């Protein structure tokens, strides 16, 4: 079975599992990443929400719990969760077709996601994780999850649809709505734009790529630098020159695309 089909089946499976809560089925399975309100125990399963509550209430054990869970996953698979299991990754896999076509059609869009300054934008997700999800909740009640577009998509919109007369928006509703709209603009302009720039869970997992048991390896001695791998990479990575890049989501597209077969999944 082709790698892309295996990854699609994996993403669909996890998407199905994540939404069993909508059928009021308590599976006991809670996502170890950012998918608010989809789990029957969402208040404890969303790692970013847990961090925020731990920081706000000075409950350091509760704050460390998501780090330990995600850290354990990161040590084994690095950032593979983003490429193989995250439902928002599945959404961006679908929307990624659009920015690829736009880049081919319009010269002005060809450099979006590839400009030299673009790499600095990738640090925003670390600010989301450390600043908005940990530091700011300590001092004020505002939290990242108040404006998170993922929570708006999988939480606010379903609640509005199911209980239109009972839903009472909080003070951040319209800010969250604007950010939600910008979220969709982003992922239709930049492939994997949310993963690249804003996802705090991606920021937490990214450093583990450097030490994870599973990783993508390039045989640089045999690489011809045709750059086909970089062209297909949804994260805009310079694949031939990467060394366990924190942005790699282990999707395997470069592995499939390499004509010299010098890019492979490796296990330590």
N, C-alpha and C positions, 0 to 999 in steps of 0.2 A: 504493500500500500504506500502511495506517495506521501511524503512528509507533510505536504500542505493539506492533504485530506485528513491525516492523523490529527493535525493541529486544529482543523475545523471541527472534527468530531469531538475533540477535547473541549473546545470552547463552547460548543452547543450543549454538551453534557453538563458543564459547570453552570451555564446559563439556566438550564432546566432546573438543576438542583437549587440554584440561588432563588428561584421564583416559586418554589413549592410552598413557601410561606403564604403566598397570595391565595392558595387553595386551602389555607388553614391546616396544612400538614406540618406538624412539629417533627421535623426529621432529626433534630439534635445536631444537625450539621450547620455550623456558622462559618461564614466566609472569613478567611484570615487576611482579608484585604478590604478595600474601600467599596462597599456596595450597600449603602444605608437603606434601612427599612425593608430590605428584601428578605431578611432572615427573621424568623419568629422571635428571636432574642436580639433584635438589631441594636438596642441600646447598649448591649455589652459586647456585641460582635464587631461593630465598626471600630477599627483600631484608632482612627483619628479622633472619633468621638470619645473613646476611652481615654486617650491621652489628654484631651482637653478637660474632661471631668477630673482626671487625676491631678492635672496641673492646677485647676481652679480650686479644688478642695484640698490641695496639698497632700493628696494621697499618693505617695510615691510608688507604692507597690502597684496600685492600679495604673499608674503612669508607665511603669516598666513592663507590665504584662504584655502589651502589644509589641513592644520592642523585642521581648524574648521570643514570642511566637513567630513574628516575622523574621527575626534574626535566625531562628532555627531553620526556617524555610530558605532564607537567603544563603546560609552556609551550604546547603545541599544543592540548590538549583539556581542561585543567583537571582536574576530578575526574570526568570522564565515564567513566573506567575503572570506577568504582564502580557506575554505573548501566547500563553497556552490556556489560561483560566479566567482572566478578568473579563467580565461582561462588557465593560466599557472598551476594552481592547477589541472585542468582537464587533462592537459598534463602529469603532474607528477602522477596523479592517474593511467594513462595508463602505464607509465614506471615503476611504483612502483612494478609491478609484477616481474620484473627482479631482483632487489636487494633482494626481499624475497626468490626467488628461489636460488640465488647465496649463500645466507646465509645458506640455508639448505644443499647445496651441498659442499661448501668449508668452512672448519673451520676457515681459515684465514680471511674470510669476516664476520663471525658471530658477531664479536665485533665492526665492523664498524657502527658508529651511536649509539653505546651503551657504548663505553669506558668512563672511568671517565673524561678524558681530553676533551672528545667531547663537554661537556657542555660549555666549554670556547670558542669553535669555534662559538657558537651561538651568541656571542657578536659582531662578525664581521658585522652583518647586522646593528647594531647600529652605527658602524663606517661608514658604507656606507651611512646611513641616515644623521648623524650629520657631519661627516668629509668630505665625497666626495660630498654630495648633498647640504650642507649648508656652511660649513666653507671654504673649498678650493675655491669654485666659487667666494667668496668675494675677494680673493687675486690674483687668476689667472683664465684664461679663461677655463681651463679644468673642465669638469663636469662629473658626474657619467653616465649620459645618453649618453655620447660619446662612452662609452665602454659597455653599458648594453647589455647583451645577449638577453634579452626579446625584446628590441628595434631592435636588429639585426634580430631576428626571424620574428617579425611581421611588421617590417618596411623596413630594408635594403634589405632583401631577396626578398620580393614582388616587391620593386621598381626596383631591378636588373632584375627581371624576366619580368616585364612589360615594362621597358625602358632600355634595356641593353646597347644601344649605347649612351644614354644621361646621364647615371649615372656617377657622378664624385666623387670618394671616397675622404673623408677628411683624415687628417694626422693620425687619430686614427683607420682607417679601419682595418688594419692588426692586431692591438692589439685587437680590438673588435672581429675579426674573431677567434683568438686564444682563447679568453675568451668564445666565443660562443661554440667552440668545447669542452672546459673544462666543460662548463655548462652541455652539454649532457653526458659527461663522469660521472660527479657528480650524475646526477639524475638517471643514470643507475646503480650506485654503492650504493648510499644512498637514501633510500626512502624519498621523499620530501626534498631532499638535498638543493634545492634553497630556499625553505621556511624556513628551519632550520637555514641556515648560512648566506645567502646573501641578501634576499629580504628587501629593505628599507621600503616598505609599510607594510610588516609584522612587522618590528621593530616599526613602528609608531602605529600600531594597538595593538600590544602585551600588553602594560601596561594597556590597557582598560579592559582586561580580569578580572582584579582585582575588577572592579567596575561595570561591564556591567550588564544590566537587565537580559540578557539571559546567562546562563553558565551551565557547566556540574558539577554535584554534586555527590559525593560518600558517601554513608552511611557507614562510617568507623566502626561503631559498629557491623554491620551485615556482613561486608566484610570478606571473608574467605582467602583472599590473595592467590588465585589460580594463579594470574598474567596472566590470559587469556587476560584480557583487555590490559595489557601492551604489550603483544605479538602482538596484532592486531593494536596497535596505530601507525599510519604512522609517527608521530612526535617523536617517541621514548621516550614517557613520562612514568614515574613511576606512573601510574594512581591511584592505591590504596592510595598512599601517597600524591597525589597532592592536592593543595588548590588553585583553580582558576589559574592554571599554565598559564603563559604568552604564552607558546608554543602551547597551545590547540587551534585547529582550529574548534572545535565543529562539527567535521565530524560525530560523533555519532557511530563510529565503536565500541567503548568500550561499549556504551549503548546496542547495539545489541548483543555483545559477552558475556556479563556478565551472567553466569548461575544462579546467585542468585538474579538477577534483583535489584541490589542495586545501580546501576549507572543510573542517570536520567538527562534529561534536566530540569533546574529549571529557574523560572522567579521570580525576586524580586518583 
